Amino acid sequence: MAMRIDVTGIAPVIGTLYPPPFDKRWRASERRWLRDAVALT
């Protein structure tokens, strides 16, 4: 049986790990880590 992931329940991470000045375009980007939803380590 395949597990379904409800991505709406995953808290978004806002920002970037890029160093300045390369982060300017991505400061407001939003992403969701699927690993947190399925408890990967």
Secondary structure as UniProt FT lines:
FT   HELIX           7..9
FT   STRAND          13..14
FT   TURN            20..23
FT   HELIX           24..26
FT   TURN            27..28
FT   STRAND          30..31
FT   HELIX           34..37
FT   TURN            38..39
//
